[in-house]
């Protein structure tokens, strides 16, 4: 889904726990070490040719300087700004859950 923004994450390796996967993927993509917090949500999403399982945890930056270690761009935005960016369809569930967790009001064009 080129041209869209996404949250850091990726494929779980068979030998890893989900916590190890999250930690590794964030480090690989952003150069940040994080403390993995509570589970925000888990859901499945069917794209055209594959079914993906999303396991989303809240994370806190522990150390490191944000910098892209792959070829992508990185930005920090306040949660209220997330709806101004184009995300893949599955990410809408993540954003909605984050807003609910933070007790923020979802902008009306995006509330369904």
Backbone torsions as a table, in degrees:
resi	resn	phi	psi	omega
1	UNK	NA	63.9	-176.8
2	UNK	-57.2	148.4	178.2
3	UNK	83.4	-2.4	179.7
4	UNK	-105.4	155.4	175.5
5	UNK	-84.2	157.1	176.2
6	UNK	-151.3	161.8	174.4
7	UNK	-83.1	151.8	177.9
8	UNK	-62.6	146.9	178.9
9	UNK	157.5	-179.8	-179.8
10	UNK	171.9	-161.0	-172.2
11	UNK	-77.0	133.2	176.4
12	UNK	-77.5	130.2	174.9
13	UNK	-81.2	148.7	-175.7
14	UNK	-55.6	-32.7	-176.5
15	UNK	-86.1	-3.1	-173.8
16	UNK	-99.0	151.0	165.1
17	UNK	-81.9	165.4	178.9
18	UNK	-64.4	-33.6	177.4
19	UNK	-64.0	-43.2	176.8
20	UNK	-63.4	-39.9	179.0
21	UNK	-62.2	-48.2	-179.1
22	UNK	-60.4	-47.3	-179.5
23	UNK	-60.4	-46.9	-179.4
24	UNK	-63.7	-47.6	-177.3
25	UNK	-63.2	-42.5	179.0
26	UNK	-64.7	-42.6	178.5
27	UNK	-62.4	-44.4	-179.1
28	UNK	-65.0	-35.9	-173.8
29	UNK	-91.9	-24.8	-171.6
30	UNK	-129.4	-10.8	-175.2
31	UNK	72.5	13.4	-178.7
32	UNK	-103.1	141.1	167.7
33	UNK	-96.4	136.8	-176.2
34	UNK	-128.1	156.6	169.2
35	UNK	-95.9	121.4	-178.3
36	UNK	-81.6	122.5	-178.6
37	UNK	-99.9	-151.8	-174.4
38	UNK	-68.5	156.5	176.8
39	UNK	-68.9	127.4	176.5
40	UNK	-88.7	-48.6	177.3
41	UNK	-168.8	160.5	173.4
42	UNK	-132.6	134.3	177.4
43	UNK	-158.7	160.2	174.3
44	UNK	-103.8	146.4	177.2
45	UNK	-138.3	128.9	-179.5
46	UNK	-96.0	109.7	169.2
47	UNK	-87.9	175.5	-175.1
48	UNK	-50.9	-47.8	-173.1
49	UNK	-115.3	5.7	178.5
50	UNK	-158.8	152.6	176.9
51	UNK	-105.0	124.0	-178.1
52	UNK	-111.6	143.9	172.8
53	UNK	-106.5	125.0	178.7
54	UNK	-104.5	126.4	174.6
55	UNK	-122.4	108.2	-169.4
56	UNK	-112.1	122.8	177.1
57	UNK	-114.4	149.8	169.6
58	UNK	-75.4	140.2	-178.3
59	UNK	-132.5	152.9	176.8
60	UNK	-123.2	133.5	178.4
61	UNK	-65.6	129.2	179.3
62	UNK	-99.6	-47.0	177.6
63	UNK	-164.1	163.7	178.4
64	UNK	113.3	162.4	175.9
65	UNK	-110.7	130.4	-179.2
66	UNK	-61.4	120.0	173.5
67	UNK	-158.3	141.7	-179.6
68	UNK	-70.5	127.2	177.0
69	UNK	-101.2	-8.7	172.2
70	UNK	-110.2	-154.4	-176.0
71	UNK	-97.4	8.3	-176.2
72	UNK	-87.4	167.0	172.5
73	UNK	-92.5	150.5	176.9
74	UNK	-126.7	140.5	174.2
75	UNK	-144.3	151.0	169.6
76	UNK	-101.0	132.7	174.2
77	UNK	-136.5	151.6	174.1
78	UNK	-68.6	148.8	-179.5
79	UNK	-51.6	-37.9	-178.4
80	UNK	-62.2	-18.9	-177.9
81	UNK	-91.5	-10.2	-174.0
82	UNK	-57.6	-33.7	-176.8
83	UNK	-72.5	-7.0	177.4
84	UNK	-86.8	-2.6	-177.7
85	UNK	-114.0	151.1	179.9
86	UNK	-88.3	117.3	179.4
87	UNK	-116.9	156.9	172.0
88	UNK	-60.1	153.8	-175.5
89	UNK	-53.4	-39.2	-177.8
90	UNK	-63.5	-27.7	-177.5
91	UNK	-67.3	-19.1	177.9
92	UNK	-58.7	-38.3	178.4
93	UNK	-65.6	-38.5	178.6
94	UNK	-64.8	-46.9	-179.2
95	UNK	-63.1	-43.3	178.7
96	UNK	-61.8	-42.7	179.3
97	UNK	-66.3	-37.7	177.4
98	UNK	-63.6	-43.6	178.5
99	UNK	-62.5	-41.2	178.4
100	UNK	-63.7	-44.7	179.2
101	UNK	-60.2	-42.7	-178.9
102	UNK	-82.4	-2.9	-178.5
103	UNK	58.6	44.2	177.0
104	UNK	-103.9	149.4	178.1
105	UNK	-81.8	131.2	178.7
106	UNK	-79.9	130.0	179.2
107	UNK	-56.1	140.1	-172.2
108	UNK	-58.0	-35.7	178.2
109	UNK	-66.2	-13.6	-174.7
110	UNK	-114.9	6.7	-169.5
111	UNK	-82.0	-2.9	179.1
112	UNK	-99.8	NA	NA
